[in-house]
Amino acid sequence: MSLLACCRAERSYTMTAIVVIIKQNDDRGSQKSTIMSSRQSMNRRRHVVEFGEHICSWRKASRLSADLVAERAGITRDTLRAIEVGSGSVRLENVFAVLEALGLDSNVVAAIDPINDERGRALVQRAVNGGAR
């Protein structure tokens, strides 16, 4: 079984449809329900889950226990679990603490540097030249 398959099998939750129901009170106090569902939200959710799975795969490929990574990152085992399953409710600094414990923090920062991407370089160049959106 691949590491990614192990991580997926290890998850203790079931993916549910990405439908958010927001209940709002109008001026009279009655409730309205608005259903918001979008491809962007589904993609975001999928990316968060994949990101967590990749962290899990890196941890396992490094042969590090969850307890050890959590300890090195200064977080609880439950927080590490939330990151690895892609719960989306963890603090960014905790995610970076885990990335640092796995030796991946610099790689992630470099990956989002606009200078390391053709589109990013074009956007930076346009901004430097005073171009508008």
N, C-alpha and C positions, 0 to 999 in steps of 0.2 A: 504494500500500500504506500502511495506517495506521501510525502510530508504534508502536502496541501490536503489530500484526502483525509489524513489523520486529523488535521486541524478542523476540517469541516465536520468529521464524525464526532469530534470532541465537543463541539458547540452544544450548549445546553438550551438552545432556544430554537424556535421555528420562525423562519422568515414569514412575515405577514405582508399583505398587500399594503402598498404605501398610499394610504388614504388617511388624510387628516381631517377630523371633524372638529371644527371650532365652533363653540357655542358662545354666542354673543347676546348680551342683554340690550334690548332696544330701550328707548326712553320710557316706555310703559311697563318695563319689567318683564315682558314676555321673552322667551328664548327663541333665537333663530339659529338654525344649523346651516353652516356653510361647508360644503364638501370641496376640499381642495385636493386635486390630484394632478400631478404633472410629470412629464417625462424627465424633467430636470430633477425633481425630487427622487424619482426612482433611480436615476443615474447616480445621484449623490449617495443614496443609500447603498447601492451596489459598490461604489468606490470605497466607501467607509468599511464595508464588510471585507472587500478584497484587501484593503490596506491592513486590516487586522489579521487576516489570514497570512499575509506576507510576513508580518512581524512574527506570528506564530511559527511559520516555516523557518525563518532565520534563527529563531531561538532553538528550535529542534535540530536544525542542521548544525548549529554550534554546540549541540549536546549540552545545553544548559537547562537546568530545571526551572520551572515556573517560579518556585520559591526563591532560587538564587537570583534570577533576573529581577524579581520584585524587590528583593533585599538590596541589590546593587542600585536599583533605580530609586530606592527610598519610598516605595509605594506599597500598598497592601496587595495581597494575592488576588483579592476581588477586583481591584482596579486593573491589574494586569489582565485578568480574565475579560473584563469589559473592553479593554483595548483589543485583545485578540479576537473577540467575537464581533467587534465593530458596533458596539452599542451606541456610539456617537454621543455619549453623555459624559465623557471624560475630559479633564482639563488638558489643554495643549501642552502645558509644561510637564504633565505626567507622561504624555506620549513621547516628548523629547527626552525625558529621563530614561525611558525604556530604549529609545533609539540609541542614546549614549551608552547604556549598559551593553547593547549589542554591537557597538562600534559603527553605527549607521548614521549618526546625527549629521556628520559633515556631508555624507552622500546625499541626504535628503535636502539639506540646505542648498547644496550645489545644483541639485535637480530643478529647483524652482528659481534659480538665478536667471533673470531674463537674458543675460549675456550668453548663457549656455544654450540658448534656443534661437532658431532662425526667426520665428515670429516675435519673440521677446526682443531680439536685437533690432528688428524693424520698428517695433513700437517705441523703443528707447530712442532710436535715431529720429523718428518722427517727433517725439517729445522735445528732443534737443533742438531740432530745427524749428520748433514753434508751430508744428502742424496741429490742426484741430482733429477731433474725432471724426 
